[in-house]
Amino acid sequence: MLQRELEVAACAARDAGAIIRTWYAGKYTVSEKGHDSPVTEADVEANRCIHDLITSAFPDDGWLSEETRDSAARLQKVRVWIIDPLDGTKEFIKRIPEFCVCIGLVEQGTPILGVIYNPVTDELFAGARGSGVRMNGAPIRVSSRRELSGAHILASRSEEGRGEWDEFKNDLRVDLTGSVAFKLALLSSGRGDATFSLTPKNEWDICAGAALISEAGGRITDRYGQALRFNQAQTLLPGIIASNGHLHEPIMELLERHGKLKMGA
């Protein structure tokens, strides 16, 4: 069982969240790691906090984080922690409380544990293989909706701003929501029926949420319907589809009708 791993990950998420809340209420510096990729002191300090707790507790495991220089040594590890200390930095900067701490654990490329914590709403989503998913201790599960018509589809504000959702609005009820990890956490609790993104995502954006979705009874794949594998040398995934399971095929059919399942589309 993964009880100790869950306890350590939840503690790390809450401690990192406390750091983020402090910065959220005060002043901080915004830097750019790359195009459209902001970073703040909150990201860096939360990452340090999580790293210290996780690596002290599980020194033999590998480590991959958005805010840590990558090392190929992780590729030789059976178990690897995959971290985004602050997913949704843009929302954090804009004071939109839809960002989160993400802590995932994979074994031989498969997510086996996920913890996602929203430090503003104080919602902690946690699950591990064989133990179900809980939000602040209460059991949660994906929704039961079977029809795409009227389904609650969570969508990215950034993608909406670029017009990427315009062609789907006649078919879907779209609800703009913050970080991709937070969307996955909401889906795992039934507070949304599906989401998808045709924009590439890094492993640390998805890993914790993938564990939650799967354990809560849903389904998550890449944008082409292929199973996700983590702890890869190339950490960029070609977009995702996440759903309660029932809506996965209808979403893929919708994307195919719009010509989005072709490689490079």
N, C-alpha and C positions, 0 to 999 in steps of 0.2 A: 504493500500500500504506500501511498504518497502523503501520509498525514503530516510528517515532519516537513516535507518540502512545501506543502500548502501553508503550514503555520509560518515558516520562515518567509515565504513569498508574500503572504498577507501582511506580516509585520513590516517587511521592507517597503511594500506599497504604501502603507499608512505613514511610515516615517518619511518617505519621499514626498508624500502628499502634504505633510505638515510643512516641509520646506517650501513646496510650491505655493501653498496658501500664504506663507509669509511674504514671498515675493509678489504674489498676486495683489496683495493689499498695499504694496509700497512701490518704490521706483526701481527700475532695472534697465540694463542696457540691451538693446537689440542689435545683434550682428547677423551677417549673412554668411552661411557656410558655402552656399552656392546659389544658383539662380532660384529665386522664390523659395528659399529654405532658411528661415530665420532661426536663430538660437539665442537664448537668454541665460543669465546666471541660474535661473530656476532649472533649466534643462541640465546644466553641468553639475550643479550641486545635488540634484536628485539622483543623477546617474552615479555619482561618487557614493552616495548613501547606499543605494541598492547594491552596487558592486561590493562594497565592504561587507555587507551582511551576507550576501549570497556566497561569495567566494570563501568567506570564513567558515560558513556552515558546510559547504560542499566543494572543497578545494580540488577534487579530482575531476570536476565537471568542466566543460568548455564554456566560453562566454562570447556573446555577440551582442553589441549594443550600438544604437545610432550614434551615441556620444563617446564611444571608445574607439581608438584606432584598431582596426581589424587585424587579426593574426590568423594565419593559415593553420596554426596548431589546433584550432577548434575542429577542423575537418577530420582529425584523427580520433575525436572523442565520441563515445557512444551517447552520452548525454550532454546537451548544451543548453544553457540558459540564453534566451533571446529577449532583449530588453528595449523598450522605448520609454525612457524616464518621463517624457512629457509628449504624448501624442496629441497633436492639436495646438501646437505653439501659436499658430495664427489666431485661433480662438482665444487662447490665453492673453495674447497681446491686445485683442479687441474687447477683452472683458466679457466674452461669451462663455458661460460656464459649461462648455461641452468639450472638455479635454480630459485626459486621464493618464495615469501611470499604467504601463503595460509590462507584465512579467510573464513570460512563457517558458516552458521547459519541453524540449523535444528529446526523444530517444530514437536513435537510428533514423532521424529525419521526420518522425511522426510526433505531432504535438500530444503531450500526455498531461499537461497541466497549464492552466491559465488563470491569472489574476489581473483584473482591471479595476482601477480605483479612480473615481471622480472625487478629487479633494474638496470641491466646492459643495457638491450635493451630499458628500459623505456616503456614497454608494460604493460598496465593495462587492464585485462579482468574482466568485472563486469556484473553480471546479478542477477535478482531476479524474483521470481514467478510472472508471468503475465506481466513482463516488457521487456522481451527479453534480449539479451546479446550484450554488446558493448566492443570494444577494442579501448581504447583512445577516446571514444565518438562516434565511428562509428559502426553502427549495423553490427553484424556478425552472421553467421549461419553455421551449419555443411555442409559437402560436399554432392553432389548428386550422387556419384558413386554407382552403383548397382552390379557391378561384382567384385568378389574377385581377379580375375586375373588382375594384373597390379595395384591393389589398393596400396595406400601409407600407409604402416603399421609402426607405430612408436614402437621402441623396446628399452628395457633397456640395457645400456652398461654393467652393472654388470651381468645381466642375460646372455648376449651374451658372456661375459668372462667366465662364468661357462658352456657354451655350451648348454644352454637351448633353443636357437633358431635354432640350427643346423638342426634339423629334419624338420623344417618348410620352409627352404630356397628354396626348389624346388617348393613350392606352393605360396610363398609370396615375395613381394618386401619389404625388411626390411630396415628401416632407423633408425640408432642408434641415440637416443635423450636422453637428461638429465632426470631430475626428473619426477616422474610419474605425479605429479600435472601439470608440464609444458606441458607434453604430452596431458593431458586432455584439457588444455587451448587451445593448438594448434588445437586439434580436433574440439573444439567448434567454431573455426574460419574457418574451412575448410582446414587448413594447415596440412592435414593428414586425412585419412579416418577411421582408427581404431587403436586400441592397445589392447593388452591383456597381462596379467601376471598370471602365475600359482603359483607365490610365494605369500604367505600371506602379506597383507598390513594393516597398521593401519588406523583407521578412519580418523585421521588428514591428512594422505597422499591423501585421496580420496574425502573428503566431499565437499570442495569448487569446485573441478572439476566436481563432480557429479551434483551439482546444475547448473553449466554452460552447461554441455552436455545436460541435460534434457531440459533446457530452450531454448537451441539453436536448438532443434529438433532432437537430437540424442538419444541414448539409452545406459544405463550403468547398468550392473548386476554384481553379483559375478561370479566366473569362471564356476559355474554350471547353470548359467542362472536365478538365483533367485534374486528377488528384494533386494536392499541393505537397511538395517535399521541402523540408527546411534544413538549415545548416548546409547550404550549398555554397560552392565557391563564388558563384554569381548570386547575390542576394536579392536581385530585382525580379519580382513576379509580374507576369503580363496581365495585370488586372485580376479582379475576382468576381465571383457570384456567390452570395451567401443567402440562405433562405431557411424557412422552416422545414424544408425537405419537400413538401407537397408542391411548392411553387417553383422548384428548380427547373424542371423541364419546360413549364410554360414560359419562364423567363428566357431560357435558351432558344425556344421557338420564336419568341419576340425579337431577340437579338438577331436570329438568323433572317427573319423577315426584313430587318433593317440592314442586312449585309454586314453585321458586326462580328460574325464568327469566322470570317476569313482571316488568315494570318496577315498582319499588317493593316487590317481595316481600322 
